[in-house]
């Protein structure tokens, strides 16, 4: 299942924090490393 939402306003207005994690879901190490690599490029509050 691939969820793609390219509408910036919709993404901002309808985002949610995950409150309940499914322990049966396993993320491959390579995919997790790619997500972390992409996440560290996001700007921070102090642009660090």
N, C-alpha and C positions, 0 to 999 in steps of 0.2 A: 504494500500500500504506500503510495507516494502522495503526499499532500503538498501542493505547490500553490502559494498565494503571493502574487506579485503586486497586489494593490497595497501600496505603502500605507495609506490612510487606514485601510481595513486592518492591516497587520498591527498598527499602533493602537487602534481603538478597541480591538478585540483580543489582545494578547492576555494570557492567563498564566499564573504561577502554578506549577505542578505541585499538588498537595498529597497525592497518593501514587506511589511507585509500584509497578508490577514486578515483583522479584523473579518472575519466570522469564522476563524479557532479557535476552543476552545481546550485548552489542559487541561485535568483533573489535579486537584491539586496533586494527588498522583504521576502522571507521571512527572509533573514539579519538585516536590520535589526529585524524584529519579534522574532526570537529573542534578539538582543542587548538590546533594550528590556525584554523579560521577564526575562532573566537578571540584569540590574543591580538588579532589585528583590529578589533573594534576599539573605537576611541573611548577613553576613560574620562572621568569628571575633570581630571587635571591634565588630560592629553599626555599621559605618561605611557 
